[in-house]
């Protein structure tokens, strides 16, 4: 059973994921960004793609991208993303 606070956290996470996904599409880095927030090995300087401010402007998103391994039936332009939120 989800408590109200846990439900509220999920909604906030969904909004942040959507904001990062929209920014990736806007910058034309990937046509189909896929959330990979459980992939912690991905967070290194080599995979750091860009930084941008949160909608409130108080914090910064640090976005990491990596190409997905091609598989049968997968469209072109699929990238996995992960992000951190840090103070400016």
C-alpha positions as CSV (number, residue, x, y, z in Angstrom):
1,X,0.0,0.0,0.0
2,X,1.4,3.4,-1.0
3,X,1.2,6.2,1.5
4,X,0.4,9.7,0.4
5,X,4.0,10.9,0.8
6,X,5.3,8.0,-1.3
7,X,2.6,8.7,-4.0
8,X,3.6,12.4,-4.0
9,X,7.3,11.4,-4.5
10,X,6.4,9.2,-7.5
11,X,4.5,12.1,-9.1
12,X,7.5,14.4,-8.6
13,X,9.8,11.8,-10.0
14,X,7.6,11.5,-13.1
15,X,7.6,15.2,-13.6
16,X,11.4,15.4,-13.4
17,X,11.8,12.4,-15.7
18,X,9.4,14.1,-18.2
19,X,11.4,17.4,-18.0
20,X,14.7,15.6,-18.7
21,X,13.2,13.6,-21.5
22,X,11.7,16.7,-23.1
23,X,15.1,18.5,-22.9
24,X,16.9,15.6,-24.6
25,X,14.3,15.6,-27.4
26,X,14.5,19.4,-27.7
27,X,18.3,19.2,-28.1
28,X,17.8,16.4,-30.7
29,X,20.2,14.1,-28.9
30,X,17.8,11.1,-29.0
31,X,14.4,10.5,-30.7
32,X,13.4,7.9,-28.0
33,X,15.0,8.6,-24.6
34,X,14.6,5.7,-22.1
35,X,14.9,6.2,-18.4
36,X,17.7,4.2,-16.8
37,X,17.8,5.6,-13.3
38,X,18.8,2.3,-11.8
39,X,22.0,2.2,-13.9
40,X,24.4,3.9,-11.5
41,X,27.6,2.8,-13.4
42,X,26.4,5.2,-16.2
43,X,27.1,8.3,-14.0
44,X,30.7,9.2,-15.0
45,X,32.3,12.1,-16.8
46,X,32.5,10.2,-20.0
47,X,28.7,9.9,-20.3
48,X,27.9,13.4,-19.0
49,X,26.0,15.0,-22.0
50,X,24.8,18.3,-20.6
51,X,23.5,20.4,-17.7
52,X,20.4,22.5,-17.5
53,X,18.4,24.3,-14.7
54,X,15.3,22.8,-13.2
55,X,12.0,24.5,-14.0
56,X,12.1,26.4,-10.7
57,X,15.7,27.6,-11.5
58,X,17.1,26.7,-8.1
59,X,18.9,23.5,-9.0
60,X,20.7,21.9,-12.0
61,X,20.0,18.7,-13.8
62,X,23.2,16.8,-14.8
63,X,22.1,14.5,-17.6
64,X,24.0,11.3,-18.6
65,X,23.4,9.5,-21.9
66,X,24.5,6.2,-23.4
67,X,23.6,4.4,-26.6
68,X,21.4,1.3,-26.2
69,X,22.6,-1.9,-27.7
70,X,20.7,-2.6,-31.0
71,X,18.1,-5.2,-30.9
72,X,15.6,-6.6,-33.4
73,X,12.6,-4.3,-33.9
74,X,14.1,-1.4,-32.0
75,X,13.8,2.0,-33.8
76,X,16.9,4.1,-34.5
77,X,17.7,6.9,-32.1
78,X,17.1,5.1,-28.8
79,X,19.3,6.3,-25.9
80,X,19.2,5.6,-22.2
81,X,19.4,8.5,-19.8
82,X,20.1,9.1,-16.2
83,X,20.3,12.3,-14.2
84,X,21.4,13.9,-11.0
85,X,20.1,17.0,-9.3
86,X,22.6,19.3,-7.7
87,X,22.8,22.9,-6.3
88,X,24.0,25.6,-8.7
